[in-house]
Amino acid sequence: MKKVLFVCLGNICRSPVAEGVFNHQIRNLKLTGALQSDSAGTAGYHIGEKPHTTSASVAASYGVTLNHRARQFSRTDFADFDIIVCMDRGNYTHVLREAATPEEKAKVFLMRQWESGPEPCDVKNAEEVPDPYYGGVDGFHLVHQILETCNRNLISWLSR
């Protein structure tokens, strides 16, 4: 079983959608016994809250259900997860600062490293998943589409 943790700032928009899309895709591929995911935020703003209502409604329009309550990233996540996938550079930097060993640092990626294929590109060349929190519904659709592509490639990479 390989375990993936998706991380954004508040754990109500991007990372729960990444988790939901990942879980939806592994169910469709019949990989639920091989892969598992969760999500967290680097900030404690929304601990215990459900995903943002627009995140949930946009995900539902793609057939994805979000079953998550926001939680904060913890140092113990390095021991609990095989890889940690961050939505943007700020959260990527935050998680790397928490890493105590080179092995822990090697677990940390940016989500869009998988945008162009099943082999992660160099982190320096990866873009960020934009935060749709303060924008309109189109931003939530864009995020969902980015996460569908990246997760498809991530799952391919993890399944080897």
C-alpha positions in Angstrom: 0.0 0.0 0.0 1.4 3.4 -1.0 0.0 6.4 0.8 -0.1 9.9 -0.6 -0.8 13.2 1.3 -1.9 16.2 -0.6 -1.1 19.6 1.0 -2.4 23.1 0.5 -2.8 26.1 2.9 -6.2 25.7 4.5 -7.2 22.2 3.4 -10.6 23.2 2.1 -10.0 23.9 -1.6 -7.2 22.4 -3.5 -5.9 19.5 -1.4 -9.3 17.9 -0.6 -10.1 18.1 -4.3 -6.8 16.4 -5.1 -7.6 13.8 -2.5 -11.1 13.3 -3.9 -10.0 13.1 -7.5 -7.2 10.7 -6.6 -9.6 8.4 -4.7 -12.2 8.6 -7.5 -9.5 7.6 -10.1 -8.1 4.7 -8.0 -11.6 3.4 -7.5 -12.2 3.4 -11.2 -8.9 1.7 -11.8 -9.6 -0.8 -9.1 -6.4 0.2 -7.2 -8.0 0.9 -3.8 -6.0 -1.9 -2.2 -2.7 -0.5 -3.6 -3.1 3.2 -3.1 -4.5 5.5 -0.4 -4.7 9.2 0.1 -5.5 12.0 2.6 -5.0 15.8 2.6 -3.9 18.4 5.0 -3.2 22.2 5.3 -0.1 23.9 6.5 -2.2 26.5 8.3 -4.8 25.7 11.0 -7.4 28.1 9.7 -10.1 25.5 8.9 -9.5 22.5 11.2 -12.5 20.3 11.3 -14.4 22.1 8.5 -15.8 20.4 5.4 -14.4 21.4 1.9 -15.3 24.8 0.5 -18.8 24.7 -0.9 -17.7 25.6 -4.4 -14.9 23.0 -4.3 -17.5 20.4 -3.3 -20.1 21.4 -5.9 -17.6 21.6 -8.8 -16.2 18.2 -7.8 -19.7 16.8 -7.7 -20.3 18.1 -11.2 -17.4 15.8 -12.3 -18.7 12.9 -10.3 -16.3 13.3 -7.5 -17.4 13.3 -3.9 -15.4 15.1 -1.2 -15.5 13.3 2.1 -13.0 15.2 4.2 -12.6 17.3 7.3 -9.8 19.8 7.2 -6.7 19.0 9.3 -3.3 20.5 9.8 -0.1 19.0 8.4 2.0 17.3 11.2 5.6 16.1 11.4 4.1 12.6 11.9 2.9 12.8 8.3 6.4 12.0 7.1 6.2 8.6 8.8 2.6 8.0 7.8 2.9 8.8 4.0 5.1 7.6 1.2 4.9 10.9 -0.6 3.7 14.4 0.2 2.4 16.4 -2.7 2.0 20.2 -2.3 -0.2 22.5 -4.4 2.2 25.5 -4.4 5.7 26.6 -3.6 4.8 28.3 -0.3 3.4 25.0 1.1 6.2 23.0 -0.6 8.7 25.2 1.3 6.8 24.9 4.5 6.7 21.1 4.3 10.4 20.9 3.4 11.3 23.0 6.4 9.6 20.4 8.6 11.6 17.5 7.1 14.3 16.3 9.4 16.2 14.0 7.1 17.1 13.7 3.4 14.7 10.8 3.2 11.8 12.9 4.4 12.8 15.7 2.0 12.8 13.2 -0.9 9.1 12.5 -0.2 8.0 16.1 -1.0 6.8 17.1 -4.5 4.8 19.8 -6.2 1.5 18.5 -7.7 2.2 19.9 -11.2 5.4 17.9 -11.5 3.1 15.3 -13.0 1.2 17.6 -15.4 3.1 16.5 -18.5 3.4 12.8 -17.9 3.9 9.8 -15.6 7.4 10.8 -14.7 7.7 13.9 -12.5 9.5 16.9 -14.1 12.1 18.8 -12.1 10.5 20.8 -9.3 12.1 24.0 -10.7 10.1 23.6 -13.9 6.7 22.8 -12.3 4.0 25.4 -12.0 1.7 25.8 -9.0 -2.0 24.8 -8.7 -3.7 28.2 -8.4 -5.7 28.9 -5.3 -9.3 29.4 -6.3 -10.4 30.6 -2.8 -11.0 34.3 -3.7 -12.0 33.8 -7.3 -15.1 32.7 -9.2 -16.4 29.2 -10.1 -14.2 29.1 -13.2 -11.1 28.9 -11.0 -12.5 25.9 -9.2 -13.1 24.2 -12.6 -9.6 25.0 -13.7 -8.1 23.5 -10.5 -10.3 20.4 -10.9 -9.1 19.9 -14.4 -5.4 20.4 -13.5 -5.8 17.9 -10.6 -7.5 15.3 -12.9 -4.5 15.3 -15.3 -1.8 15.4 -12.6 -3.4 12.6 -10.5 -3.8 10.4 -13.6 -0.1 10.7 -14.2 0.8 10.4 -10.5 -1.2 7.2 -10.2 0.6 5.8 -13.2 4.0 6.7 -11.6 3.0 5.1 -8.3 1.6 2.0 -9.9 4.9 1.0 -11.5 
